[in-house]
Amino acid sequence: MSATSNVEGIELLTLSHDRLRAVVAGVPEGAWSVPTPCSEWTVAQVLNHARLDQQAYGAAVTGTGWPEADAFHPADALDVDVTAELDKVLAGVADVYAGLPADAEEVATPLGPLPFRVAAAAAAMDAAVHAWDIAVATGQASPLDDALAGGVRLAADRLADHLRDAFGVFAAAREVPEGAGRAEALLAFLGRDPHWAPAGA
């Protein structure tokens, strides 16, 4: 896949899920409690938030399997193998979306009905941005390249302002750094500092 080619639909969702899995698998031992770009949230809390969000995307379609907790008040830790639990949730969401027609005009989501491409991009955006949060907090390479960022920008452009106003999910958009690529531009648009690093790094 070209580094500058957008991906969309189920391929985009699969790519973002794979990136999130890889980042979670790369969290060093003892790093679950370190701070992240998500204000006041640790790595463990961001992971649990991402897991609950993805679970909600699947449940919105099927009507069952809703998250057992509030994604905006994620627990510090899970009482299960985090990698196995994440795999189960991501696989379930991917299966649900793979069974939907790519030209569906309305797909049920936690944000209301959306066209399939936007719904898949929204779920992918959630996974991809939180993968980035965890990666930069734990010293890993960014999982958010221009191809992934270009794919999820569809959802960002349509939903970011609503998510800011209704849920406070994203901070106010930042000025895009001069010469920024699509990944940096996306992060700035979503209120993230593209050059965020842990204190003292």
Rosetta constraint file for C-alpha pairs under 8 A:
AtomPair CA 1 CA 5 HARMONIC 7.12 0.50
AtomPair CA 2 CA 147 HARMONIC 7.30 0.50
AtomPair CA 3 CA 145 HARMONIC 6.99 0.50
AtomPair CA 3 CA 146 HARMONIC 6.07 0.50
AtomPair CA 3 CA 147 HARMONIC 5.36 0.50
AtomPair CA 4 CA 146 HARMONIC 5.57 0.50
AtomPair CA 4 CA 147 HARMONIC 5.00 0.50
AtomPair CA 4 CA 150 HARMONIC 7.87 0.50
AtomPair CA 5 CA 146 HARMONIC 7.76 0.50
AtomPair CA 5 CA 147 HARMONIC 5.20 0.50
AtomPair CA 5 CA 150 HARMONIC 7.64 0.50
AtomPair CA 6 CA 146 HARMONIC 7.80 0.50
AtomPair CA 6 CA 147 HARMONIC 4.72 0.50
AtomPair CA 6 CA 148 HARMONIC 6.64 0.50
AtomPair CA 6 CA 149 HARMONIC 7.86 0.50
AtomPair CA 6 CA 150 HARMONIC 5.18 0.50
AtomPair CA 6 CA 151 HARMONIC 4.96 0.50
AtomPair CA 7 CA 11 HARMONIC 6.47 0.50
AtomPair CA 7 CA 12 HARMONIC 5.28 0.50
AtomPair CA 7 CA 147 HARMONIC 6.47 0.50
AtomPair CA 7 CA 148 HARMONIC 6.73 0.50
AtomPair CA 7 CA 150 HARMONIC 7.48 0.50
AtomPair CA 7 CA 151 HARMONIC 5.15 0.50
AtomPair CA 8 CA 12 HARMONIC 4.61 0.50
AtomPair CA 8 CA 13 HARMONIC 7.59 0.50
AtomPair CA 8 CA 117 HARMONIC 6.80 0.50
AtomPair CA 8 CA 120 HARMONIC 7.74 0.50
AtomPair CA 8 CA 121 HARMONIC 6.96 0.50
AtomPair CA 8 CA 151 HARMONIC 5.54 0.50
AtomPair CA 8 CA 152 HARMONIC 7.88 0.50
AtomPair CA 9 CA 13 HARMONIC 6.47 0.50
AtomPair CA 9 CA 102 HARMONIC 7.03 0.50
AtomPair CA 9 CA 116 HARMONIC 7.28 0.50
AtomPair CA 9 CA 117 HARMONIC 5.26 0.50
AtomPair CA 9 CA 120 HARMONIC 5.53 0.50
AtomPair CA 9 CA 121 HARMONIC 6.76 0.50
AtomPair CA 10 CA 14 HARMONIC 6.03 0.50
AtomPair CA 10 CA 94 HARMONIC 7.44 0.50
AtomPair CA 10 CA 97 HARMONIC 6.76 0.50
AtomPair CA 10 CA 98 HARMONIC 6.30 0.50
AtomPair CA 10 CA 120 HARMONIC 6.63 0.50
AtomPair CA 11 CA 15 HARMONIC 6.07 0.50
AtomPair CA 12 CA 16 HARMONIC 6.22 0.50
AtomPair CA 12 CA 120 HARMONIC 7.38 0.50
AtomPair CA 12 CA 121 HARMONIC 6.90 0.50
AtomPair CA 12 CA 124 HARMONIC 6.47 0.50
AtomPair CA 12 CA 148 HARMONIC 7.03 0.50
AtomPair CA 12 CA 151 HARMONIC 6.62 0.50
AtomPair CA 12 CA 152 HARMONIC 7.82 0.50
AtomPair CA 13 CA 17 HARMONIC 6.15 0.50
AtomPair CA 13 CA 94 HARMONIC 7.20 0.50
AtomPair CA 13 CA 120 HARMONIC 6.01 0.50
AtomPair CA 13 CA 121 HARMONIC 6.81 0.50
AtomPair CA 13 CA 123 HARMONIC 6.85 0.50
AtomPair CA 13 CA 124 HARMONIC 4.73 0.50
AtomPair CA 14 CA 18 HARMONIC 6.09 0.50
AtomPair CA 14 CA 94 HARMONIC 6.86 0.50
AtomPair CA 14 CA 124 HARMONIC 7.92 0.50
AtomPair CA 15 CA 19 HARMONIC 6.24 0.50
AtomPair CA 15 CA 148 HARMONIC 7.54 0.50
AtomPair CA 16 CA 20 HARMONIC 6.22 0.50
AtomPair CA 16 CA 124 HARMONIC 5.39 0.50
AtomPair CA 16 CA 125 HARMONIC 7.52 0.50
AtomPair CA 16 CA 127 HARMONIC 5.87 0.50
AtomPair CA 16 CA 128 HARMONIC 5.10 0.50
AtomPair CA 16 CA 148 HARMONIC 7.20 0.50
AtomPair CA 17 CA 21 HARMONIC 6.16 0.50
AtomPair CA 17 CA 90 HARMONIC 6.56 0.50
AtomPair CA 17 CA 124 HARMONIC 7.20 0.50
AtomPair CA 17 CA 127 HARMONIC 6.29 0.50
AtomPair CA 17 CA 128 HARMONIC 7.37 0.50
AtomPair CA 18 CA 22 HARMONIC 6.17 0.50
AtomPair CA 19 CA 23 HARMONIC 6.20 0.50
AtomPair CA 19 CA 128 HARMONIC 6.99 0.50
AtomPair CA 19 CA 131 HARMONIC 6.71 0.50
AtomPair CA 19 CA 143 HARMONIC 5.84 0.50
AtomPair CA 20 CA 24 HARMONIC 6.16 0.50
AtomPair CA 20 CA 127 HARMONIC 6.25 0.50
AtomPair CA 20 CA 128 HARMONIC 6.49 0.50
AtomPair CA 20 CA 130 HARMONIC 7.54 0.50
AtomPair CA 20 CA 131 HARMONIC 4.72 0.50
AtomPair CA 20 CA 143 HARMONIC 7.81 0.50
AtomPair CA 21 CA 25 HARMONIC 6.12 0.50
AtomPair CA 21 CA 83 HARMONIC 7.46 0.50
AtomPair CA 21 CA 86 HARMONIC 7.56 0.50
AtomPair CA 21 CA 87 HARMONIC 7.31 0.50
AtomPair CA 22 CA 26 HARMONIC 6.27 0.50
AtomPair CA 23 CA 27 HARMONIC 6.56 0.50
AtomPair CA 23 CA 131 HARMONIC 6.19 0.50
AtomPair CA 23 CA 134 HARMONIC 6.95 0.50
AtomPair CA 23 CA 135 HARMONIC 5.90 0.50
AtomPair CA 23 CA 140 HARMONIC 7.42 0.50
AtomPair CA 23 CA 143 HARMONIC 7.49 0.50
AtomPair CA 24 CA 47 HARMONIC 7.85 0.50
AtomPair CA 24 CA 83 HARMONIC 7.02 0.50
AtomPair CA 24 CA 131 HARMONIC 7.66 0.50
AtomPair CA 24 CA 134 HARMONIC 7.43 0.50
AtomPair CA 25 CA 83 HARMONIC 6.88 0.50
AtomPair CA 26 CA 140 HARMONIC 7.47 0.50
AtomPair CA 27 CA 31 HARMONIC 6.47 0.50
AtomPair CA 27 CA 32 HARMONIC 7.36 0.50
AtomPair CA 27 CA 134 HARMONIC 7.90 0.50
AtomPair CA 27 CA 135 HARMONIC 7.80 0.50
AtomPair CA 27 CA 138 HARMONIC 6.24 0.50
AtomPair CA 28 CA 32 HARMONIC 7.94 0.50
AtomPair CA 28 CA 138 HARMONIC 7.14 0.50
AtomPair CA 31 CA 43 HARMONIC 7.31 0.50
AtomPair CA 31 CA 138 HARMONIC 6.67 0.50
AtomPair CA 32 CA 42 HARMONIC 6.71 0.50
AtomPair CA 32 CA 43 HARMONIC 4.94 0.50
AtomPair CA 32 CA 44 HARMONIC 4.96 0.50
AtomPair CA 33 CA 42 HARMONIC 5.19 0.50
AtomPair CA 33 CA 43 HARMONIC 5.88 0.50
AtomPair CA 33 CA 44 HARMONIC 6.30 0.50
AtomPair CA 33 CA 76 HARMONIC 7.94 0.50
AtomPair CA 34 CA 42 HARMONIC 5.31 0.50
AtomPair CA 34 CA 43 HARMONIC 5.95 0.50
AtomPair CA 34 CA 137 HARMONIC 7.01 0.50
AtomPair CA 34 CA 138 HARMONIC 7.72 0.50
AtomPair CA 35 CA 39 HARMONIC 7.96 0.50
AtomPair CA 35 CA 40 HARMONIC 6.96 0.50
AtomPair CA 35 CA 41 HARMONIC 6.09 0.50
AtomPair CA 35 CA 42 HARMONIC 4.51 0.50
AtomPair CA 35 CA 43 HARMONIC 6.37 0.50
AtomPair CA 35 CA 137 HARMONIC 6.56 0.50
AtomPair CA 35 CA 198 HARMONIC 7.27 0.50
AtomPair CA 36 CA 40 HARMONIC 7.63 0.50
AtomPair CA 36 CA 41 HARMONIC 6.18 0.50
AtomPair CA 36 CA 42 HARMONIC 5.67 0.50
AtomPair CA 36 CA 43 HARMONIC 6.14 0.50
AtomPair CA 36 CA 46 HARMONIC 7.91 0.50
AtomPair CA 36 CA 133 HARMONIC 5.92 0.50
AtomPair CA 36 CA 134 HARMONIC 6.60 0.50
AtomPair CA 36 CA 136 HARMONIC 7.58 0.50
AtomPair CA 36 CA 137 HARMONIC 5.06 0.50
AtomPair CA 36 CA 198 HARMONIC 7.38 0.50
AtomPair CA 37 CA 41 HARMONIC 7.92 0.50
AtomPair CA 37 CA 133 HARMONIC 5.77 0.50
AtomPair CA 37 CA 137 HARMONIC 7.27 0.50
AtomPair CA 37 CA 192 HARMONIC 7.16 0.50
AtomPair CA 37 CA 193 HARMONIC 7.86 0.50
AtomPair CA 37 CA 196 HARMONIC 6.82 0.50
AtomPair CA 38 CA 42 HARMONIC 7.84 0.50
AtomPair CA 38 CA 46 HARMONIC 7.47 0.50
AtomPair CA 38 CA 133 HARMONIC 7.06 0.50
AtomPair CA 41 CA 45 HARMONIC 5.67 0.50
AtomPair CA 41 CA 46 HARMONIC 6.32 0.50
AtomPair CA 42 CA 46 HARMONIC 6.23 0.50
AtomPair CA 42 CA 76 HARMONIC 7.50 0.50
AtomPair CA 43 CA 47 HARMONIC 6.18 0.50
AtomPair CA 43 CA 133 HARMONIC 7.94 0.50
AtomPair CA 43 CA 134 HARMONIC 5.76 0.50
AtomPair CA 43 CA 137 HARMONIC 7.26 0.50
AtomPair CA 44 CA 48 HARMONIC 6.20 0.50
AtomPair CA 44 CA 75 HARMONIC 7.75 0.50
AtomPair CA 44 CA 76 HARMONIC 5.64 0.50
AtomPair CA 44 CA 77 HARMONIC 5.71 0.50
AtomPair CA 45 CA 49 HARMONIC 6.00 0.50
AtomPair CA 45 CA 74 HARMONIC 5.28 0.50
AtomPair CA 45 CA 75 HARMONIC 5.87 0.50
AtomPair CA 45 CA 76 HARMONIC 5.19 0.50
AtomPair CA 45 CA 77 HARMONIC 6.93 0.50
AtomPair CA 46 CA 50 HARMONIC 6.08 0.50
AtomPair CA 46 CA 74 HARMONIC 7.46 0.50
AtomPair CA 46 CA 130 HARMONIC 6.66 0.50
AtomPair CA 46 CA 133 HARMONIC 7.68 0.50
AtomPair CA 46 CA 134 HARMONIC 7.23 0.50
AtomPair CA 47 CA 51 HARMONIC 6.14 0.50
AtomPair CA 47 CA 130 HARMONIC 7.39 0.50
AtomPair CA 47 CA 134 HARMONIC 7.64 0.50
AtomPair CA 48 CA 52 HARMONIC 6.19 0.50
AtomPair CA 48 CA 71 HARMONIC 7.47 0.50
AtomPair CA 48 CA 74 HARMONIC 5.74 0.50
AtomPair CA 48 CA 75 HARMONIC 6.73 0.50
AtomPair CA 48 CA 76 HARMONIC 7.91 0.50
AtomPair CA 48 CA 77 HARMONIC 7.46 0.50
AtomPair CA 48 CA 78 HARMONIC 7.56 0.50
AtomPair CA 49 CA 53 HARMONIC 6.14 0.50
AtomPair CA 49 CA 71 HARMONIC 4.83 0.50
AtomPair CA 49 CA 72 HARMONIC 6.67 0.50
AtomPair CA 49 CA 73 HARMONIC 7.73 0.50
AtomPair CA 49 CA 74 HARMONIC 5.40 0.50
AtomPair CA 50 CA 54 HARMONIC 6.18 0.50
AtomPair CA 50 CA 71 HARMONIC 7.69 0.50
AtomPair CA 50 CA 126 HARMONIC 6.92 0.50
AtomPair CA 50 CA 127 HARMONIC 6.26 0.50
AtomPair CA 50 CA 130 HARMONIC 6.50 0.50
AtomPair CA 51 CA 55 HARMONIC 6.19 0.50
AtomPair CA 51 CA 86 HARMONIC 6.11 0.50
AtomPair CA 51 CA 89 HARMONIC 6.78 0.50
AtomPair CA 51 CA 90 HARMONIC 7.83 0.50
AtomPair CA 52 CA 56 HARMONIC 6.24 0.50
AtomPair CA 52 CA 67 HARMONIC 5.62 0.50
AtomPair CA 52 CA 69 HARMONIC 7.47 0.50
AtomPair CA 52 CA 70 HARMONIC 7.70 0.50
AtomPair CA 52 CA 71 HARMONIC 5.48 0.50
AtomPair CA 53 CA 57 HARMONIC 6.52 0.50
AtomPair CA 53 CA 67 HARMONIC 7.94 0.50
AtomPair CA 53 CA 71 HARMONIC 6.34 0.50
AtomPair CA 53 CA 126 HARMONIC 7.54 0.50
AtomPair CA 54 CA 58 HARMONIC 6.63 0.50
AtomPair CA 54 CA 89 HARMONIC 6.92 0.50
AtomPair CA 54 CA 90 HARMONIC 6.78 0.50
AtomPair CA 54 CA 93 HARMONIC 6.75 0.50
AtomPair CA 54 CA 123 HARMONIC 6.63 0.50
AtomPair CA 54 CA 126 HARMONIC 7.82 0.50
AtomPair CA 54 CA 127 HARMONIC 7.50 0.50
AtomPair CA 55 CA 59 HARMONIC 6.16 0.50
AtomPair CA 55 CA 65 HARMONIC 7.29 0.50
AtomPair CA 55 CA 66 HARMONIC 6.53 0.50
AtomPair CA 55 CA 67 HARMONIC 6.03 0.50
AtomPair CA 55 CA 89 HARMONIC 5.94 0.50
AtomPair CA 55 CA 90 HARMONIC 7.66 0.50
AtomPair CA 55 CA 92 HARMONIC 7.99 0.50
AtomPair CA 55 CA 93 HARMONIC 6.82 0.50
AtomPair CA 56 CA 60 HARMONIC 5.92 0.50
AtomPair CA 56 CA 65 HARMONIC 7.86 0.50
AtomPair CA 56 CA 66 HARMONIC 5.71 0.50
AtomPair CA 56 CA 67 HARMONIC 6.14 0.50
AtomPair CA 56 CA 109 HARMONIC 7.65 0.50
AtomPair CA 56 CA 110 HARMONIC 6.34 0.50
AtomPair CA 57 CA 61 HARMONIC 6.94 0.50
AtomPair CA 57 CA 93 HARMONIC 6.84 0.50
AtomPair CA 57 CA 109 HARMONIC 5.51 0.50
AtomPair CA 57 CA 110 HARMONIC 6.13 0.50
AtomPair CA 57 CA 123 HARMONIC 6.71 0.50
AtomPair CA 58 CA 62 HARMONIC 6.45 0.50
AtomPair CA 58 CA 65 HARMONIC 7.80 0.50
AtomPair CA 58 CA 92 HARMONIC 6.95 0.50
AtomPair CA 58 CA 93 HARMONIC 4.73 0.50
AtomPair CA 58 CA 96 HARMONIC 6.24 0.50
AtomPair CA 58 CA 97 HARMONIC 7.73 0.50
AtomPair CA 58 CA 109 HARMONIC 7.96 0.50
AtomPair CA 59 CA 63 HARMONIC 5.11 0.50
AtomPair CA 59 CA 64 HARMONIC 5.11 0.50
AtomPair CA 59 CA 65 HARMONIC 5.31 0.50
AtomPair CA 59 CA 66 HARMONIC 5.22 0.50
AtomPair CA 60 CA 64 HARMONIC 7.58 0.50
AtomPair CA 60 CA 66 HARMONIC 7.74 0.50
AtomPair CA 60 CA 108 HARMONIC 5.46 0.50
AtomPair CA 60 CA 109 HARMONIC 5.07 0.50
AtomPair CA 60 CA 110 HARMONIC 6.02 0.50
AtomPair CA 61 CA 96 HARMONIC 7.44 0.50
AtomPair CA 61 CA 107 HARMONIC 6.94 0.50
AtomPair CA 61 CA 108 HARMONIC 5.20 0.50
AtomPair CA 61 CA 109 HARMONIC 6.65 0.50
AtomPair CA 62 CA 96 HARMONIC 7.70 0.50
AtomPair CA 67 CA 71 HARMONIC 7.93 0.50
AtomPair CA 69 CA 73 HARMONIC 7.76 0.50
AtomPair CA 69 CA 74 HARMONIC 7.36 0.50
AtomPair CA 70 CA 74 HARMONIC 6.51 0.50
AtomPair CA 78 CA 82 HARMONIC 6.54 0.50
AtomPair CA 80 CA 84 HARMONIC 7.96 0.50
AtomPair CA 80 CA 85 HARMONIC 6.98 0.50
AtomPair CA 81 CA 85 HARMONIC 6.13 0.50
AtomPair CA 82 CA 86 HARMONIC 6.01 0.50
AtomPair CA 83 CA 87 HARMONIC 6.09 0.50
AtomPair CA 84 CA 88 HARMONIC 6.23 0.50
AtomPair CA 85 CA 89 HARMONIC 6.38 0.50
AtomPair CA 86 CA 90 HARMONIC 6.07 0.50
AtomPair CA 87 CA 91 HARMONIC 5.91 0.50
AtomPair CA 88 CA 92 HARMONIC 6.19 0.50
AtomPair CA 89 CA 93 HARMONIC 6.35 0.50
AtomPair CA 90 CA 94 HARMONIC 6.12 0.50
AtomPair CA 91 CA 95 HARMONIC 6.12 0.50
AtomPair CA 92 CA 96 HARMONIC 6.31 0.50
AtomPair CA 93 CA 97 HARMONIC 6.25 0.50
AtomPair CA 94 CA 98 HARMONIC 5.92 0.50
AtomPair CA 95 CA 99 HARMONIC 6.41 0.50
AtomPair CA 96 CA 100 HARMONIC 6.97 0.50
AtomPair CA 97 CA 120 HARMONIC 7.48 0.50
AtomPair CA 100 CA 104 HARMONIC 7.28 0.50
AtomPair CA 100 CA 116 HARMONIC 7.86 0.50
AtomPair CA 101 CA 116 HARMONIC 7.60 0.50
AtomPair CA 102 CA 116 HARMONIC 5.94 0.50
AtomPair CA 102 CA 117 HARMONIC 7.02 0.50
AtomPair CA 103 CA 115 HARMONIC 7.64 0.50
AtomPair CA 103 CA 116 HARMONIC 6.46 0.50
AtomPair CA 103 CA 117 HARMONIC 7.82 0.50
AtomPair CA 104 CA 115 HARMONIC 5.96 0.50
AtomPair CA 104 CA 116 HARMONIC 5.35 0.50
AtomPair CA 105 CA 114 HARMONIC 6.89 0.50
AtomPair CA 105 CA 115 HARMONIC 4.34 0.50
AtomPair CA 105 CA 116 HARMONIC 6.31 0.50
AtomPair CA 106 CA 113 HARMONIC 5.25 0.50
AtomPair CA 106 CA 114 HARMONIC 4.94 0.50
AtomPair CA 106 CA 115 HARMONIC 4.69 0.50
AtomPair CA 106 CA 116 HARMONIC 6.52 0.50
AtomPair CA 107 CA 113 HARMONIC 5.14 0.50
AtomPair CA 107 CA 114 HARMONIC 5.20 0.50
AtomPair CA 107 CA 115 HARMONIC 5.84 0.50
AtomPair CA 107 CA 116 HARMONIC 5.73 0.50
AtomPair CA 107 CA 119 HARMONIC 6.68 0.50
AtomPair CA 108 CA 112 HARMONIC 5.92 0.50
AtomPair CA 108 CA 113 HARMONIC 4.47 0.50
AtomPair CA 108 CA 114 HARMONIC 6.61 0.50
AtomPair CA 109 CA 113 HARMONIC 5.72 0.50
AtomPair CA 109 CA 114 HARMONIC 7.00 0.50
AtomPair CA 109 CA 119 HARMONIC 6.78 0.50
AtomPair CA 114 CA 118 HARMONIC 6.08 0.50
AtomPair CA 114 CA 119 HARMONIC 5.48 0.50
AtomPair CA 115 CA 119 HARMONIC 6.05 0.50
AtomPair CA 116 CA 120 HARMONIC 6.00 0.50
AtomPair CA 117 CA 121 HARMONIC 6.08 0.50
AtomPair CA 118 CA 122 HARMONIC 5.98 0.50
AtomPair CA 118 CA 154 HARMONIC 6.49 0.50
AtomPair CA 118 CA 155 HARMONIC 5.48 0.50
AtomPair CA 119 CA 123 HARMONIC 6.37 0.50
AtomPair CA 119 CA 155 HARMONIC 7.54 0.50
AtomPair CA 120 CA 124 HARMONIC 6.05 0.50
AtomPair CA 121 CA 125 HARMONIC 5.85 0.50
AtomPair CA 121 CA 151 HARMONIC 6.73 0.50
AtomPair CA 121 CA 152 HARMONIC 4.91 0.50
AtomPair CA 121 CA 153 HARMONIC 7.77 0.50
AtomPair CA 121 CA 154 HARMONIC 6.62 0.50
AtomPair CA 121 CA 155 HARMONIC 5.39 0.50
AtomPair CA 122 CA 126 HARMONIC 6.33 0.50
AtomPair CA 122 CA 152 HARMONIC 6.75 0.50
AtomPair CA 122 CA 155 HARMONIC 5.04 0.50
AtomPair CA 122 CA 156 HARMONIC 7.44 0.50
AtomPair CA 122 CA 159 HARMONIC 8.00 0.50
AtomPair CA 123 CA 127 HARMONIC 6.47 0.50
AtomPair CA 124 CA 128 HARMONIC 5.93 0.50
AtomPair CA 124 CA 152 HARMONIC 6.46 0.50
AtomPair CA 125 CA 129 HARMONIC 5.91 0.50
AtomPair CA 125 CA 152 HARMONIC 5.17 0.50
AtomPair CA 125 CA 153 HARMONIC 7.89 0.50
AtomPair CA 125 CA 155 HARMONIC 7.15 0.50
AtomPair CA 125 CA 156 HARMONIC 7.54 0.50
AtomPair CA 126 CA 130 HARMONIC 6.25 0.50
AtomPair CA 127 CA 131 HARMONIC 6.02 0.50
AtomPair CA 128 CA 132 HARMONIC 6.29 0.50
AtomPair CA 128 CA 143 HARMONIC 7.41 0.50
AtomPair CA 128 CA 144 HARMONIC 6.55 0.50
AtomPair CA 128 CA 148 HARMONIC 7.80 0.50
AtomPair CA 129 CA 133 HARMONIC 6.28 0.50
AtomPair CA 129 CA 144 HARMONIC 7.46 0.50
AtomPair CA 129 CA 187 HARMONIC 7.87 0.50
AtomPair CA 130 CA 134 HARMONIC 6.24 0.50
AtomPair CA 131 CA 135 HARMONIC 6.04 0.50
AtomPair CA 131 CA 143 HARMONIC 6.70 0.50
AtomPair CA 131 CA 144 HARMONIC 7.94 0.50
AtomPair CA 132 CA 136 HARMONIC 6.12 0.50
AtomPair CA 132 CA 142 HARMONIC 5.79 0.50
AtomPair CA 132 CA 143 HARMONIC 5.92 0.50
AtomPair CA 132 CA 144 HARMONIC 6.31 0.50
AtomPair CA 133 CA 137 HARMONIC 6.20 0.50
AtomPair CA 134 CA 138 HARMONIC 6.19 0.50
AtomPair CA 135 CA 139 HARMONIC 6.10 0.50
AtomPair CA 135 CA 140 HARMONIC 4.69 0.50
AtomPair CA 135 CA 141 HARMONIC 6.35 0.50
AtomPair CA 135 CA 142 HARMONIC 6.02 0.50
AtomPair CA 135 CA 143 HARMONIC 7.27 0.50
AtomPair CA 136 CA 140 HARMONIC 5.81 0.50
AtomPair CA 136 CA 141 HARMONIC 7.05 0.50
AtomPair CA 136 CA 142 HARMONIC 6.62 0.50
AtomPair CA 136 CA 196 HARMONIC 7.36 0.50
AtomPair CA 136 CA 197 HARMONIC 6.41 0.50
AtomPair CA 136 CA 198 HARMONIC 7.72 0.50
AtomPair CA 137 CA 197 HARMONIC 6.76 0.50
AtomPair CA 137 CA 198 HARMONIC 6.01 0.50
AtomPair CA 144 CA 148 HARMONIC 6.04 0.50
AtomPair CA 144 CA 149 HARMONIC 6.22 0.50
AtomPair CA 144 CA 183 HARMONIC 6.13 0.50
AtomPair CA 145 CA 149 HARMONIC 6.09 0.50
AtomPair CA 145 CA 182 HARMONIC 7.80 0.50
AtomPair CA 145 CA 183 HARMONIC 5.74 0.50
AtomPair CA 146 CA 150 HARMONIC 5.75 0.50
AtomPair CA 146 CA 181 HARMONIC 6.78 0.50
AtomPair CA 146 CA 182 HARMONIC 5.07 0.50
AtomPair CA 146 CA 183 HARMONIC 5.07 0.50
AtomPair CA 147 CA 151 HARMONIC 6.31 0.50
AtomPair CA 148 CA 152 HARMONIC 6.40 0.50
AtomPair CA 148 CA 183 HARMONIC 7.83 0.50
AtomPair CA 149 CA 153 HARMONIC 6.03 0.50
AtomPair CA 149 CA 182 HARMONIC 6.01 0.50
AtomPair CA 149 CA 183 HARMONIC 5.01 0.50
AtomPair CA 149 CA 186 HARMONIC 6.42 0.50
AtomPair CA 150 CA 154 HARMONIC 7.61 0.50
AtomPair CA 150 CA 182 HARMONIC 6.29 0.50
AtomPair CA 150 CA 183 HARMONIC 7.46 0.50
AtomPair CA 152 CA 156 HARMONIC 6.43 0.50
AtomPair CA 153 CA 157 HARMONIC 5.95 0.50
AtomPair CA 153 CA 186 HARMONIC 6.75 0.50
AtomPair CA 154 CA 158 HARMONIC 6.54 0.50
AtomPair CA 155 CA 159 HARMONIC 5.70 0.50
AtomPair CA 155 CA 160 HARMONIC 7.51 0.50
AtomPair CA 156 CA 160 HARMONIC 4.99 0.50
AtomPair CA 156 CA 186 HARMONIC 7.81 0.50
AtomPair CA 156 CA 190 HARMONIC 7.44 0.50
AtomPair CA 159 CA 163 HARMONIC 6.12 0.50
AtomPair CA 160 CA 164 HARMONIC 6.11 0.50
AtomPair CA 160 CA 170 HARMONIC 7.23 0.50
AtomPair CA 160 CA 190 HARMONIC 6.77 0.50
AtomPair CA 161 CA 165 HARMONIC 6.15 0.50
AtomPair CA 162 CA 166 HARMONIC 5.81 0.50
AtomPair CA 162 CA 167 HARMONIC 7.87 0.50
AtomPair CA 163 CA 167 HARMONIC 5.33 0.50
AtomPair CA 163 CA 168 HARMONIC 6.24 0.50
AtomPair CA 163 CA 169 HARMONIC 5.65 0.50
AtomPair CA 163 CA 170 HARMONIC 6.79 0.50
AtomPair CA 164 CA 168 HARMONIC 4.40 0.50
AtomPair CA 164 CA 169 HARMONIC 5.34 0.50
AtomPair CA 164 CA 170 HARMONIC 5.12 0.50
AtomPair CA 164 CA 171 HARMONIC 6.71 0.50
AtomPair CA 164 CA 172 HARMONIC 7.50 0.50
AtomPair CA 170 CA 190 HARMONIC 5.74 0.50
AtomPair CA 170 CA 191 HARMONIC 5.73 0.50
AtomPair CA 170 CA 192 HARMONIC 7.83 0.50
AtomPair CA 171 CA 190 HARMONIC 6.72 0.50
AtomPair CA 171 CA 191 HARMONIC 4.50 0.50
AtomPair CA 171 CA 192 HARMONIC 7.20 0.50
AtomPair CA 172 CA 189 HARMONIC 7.87 0.50
AtomPair CA 172 CA 190 HARMONIC 7.16 0.50
AtomPair CA 172 CA 191 HARMONIC 5.10 0.50
AtomPair CA 173 CA 188 HARMONIC 5.89 0.50
AtomPair CA 173 CA 189 HARMONIC 4.56 0.50
AtomPair CA 173 CA 190 HARMONIC 5.53 0.50
AtomPair CA 173 CA 191 HARMONIC 4.33 0.50
AtomPair CA 173 CA 192 HARMONIC 7.73 0.50
AtomPair CA 174 CA 188 HARMONIC 4.85 0.50
AtomPair CA 174 CA 189 HARMONIC 5.91 0.50
AtomPair CA 174 CA 190 HARMONIC 7.62 0.50
AtomPair CA 174 CA 191 HARMONIC 5.44 0.50
AtomPair CA 174 CA 192 HARMONIC 7.33 0.50
AtomPair CA 174 CA 193 HARMONIC 7.54 0.50
AtomPair CA 175 CA 188 HARMONIC 6.47 0.50
AtomPair CA 175 CA 189 HARMONIC 7.61 0.50
AtomPair CA 176 CA 180 HARMONIC 6.74 0.50
AtomPair CA 176 CA 184 HARMONIC 7.43 0.50
AtomPair CA 176 CA 185 HARMONIC 5.47 0.50
AtomPair CA 176 CA 188 HARMONIC 5.67 0.50
AtomPair CA 176 CA 189 HARMONIC 7.22 0.50
AtomPair CA 177 CA 184 HARMONIC 7.65 0.50
AtomPair CA 177 CA 185 HARMONIC 7.36 0.50
AtomPair CA 180 CA 184 HARMONIC 5.57 0.50
AtomPair CA 180 CA 185 HARMONIC 5.91 0.50
AtomPair CA 181 CA 185 HARMONIC 6.09 0.50
AtomPair CA 182 CA 186 HARMONIC 6.01 0.50
AtomPair CA 183 CA 187 HARMONIC 6.31 0.50
AtomPair CA 184 CA 188 HARMONIC 6.19 0.50
AtomPair CA 184 CA 194 HARMONIC 5.35 0.50
AtomPair CA 185 CA 189 HARMONIC 6.07 0.50
AtomPair CA 185 CA 194 HARMONIC 7.99 0.50
AtomPair CA 186 CA 190 HARMONIC 6.21 0.50
AtomPair CA 187 CA 191 HARMONIC 6.32 0.50
AtomPair CA 187 CA 192 HARMONIC 4.98 0.50
AtomPair CA 187 CA 193 HARMONIC 6.68 0.50
AtomPair CA 187 CA 194 HARMONIC 5.73 0.50
AtomPair CA 188 CA 192 HARMONIC 5.14 0.50
AtomPair CA 188 CA 193 HARMONIC 5.95 0.50
AtomPair CA 188 CA 194 HARMONIC 6.24 0.50
AtomPair CA 192 CA 196 HARMONIC 7.84 0.50
AtomPair CA 197 CA 201 HARMONIC 6.26 0.50
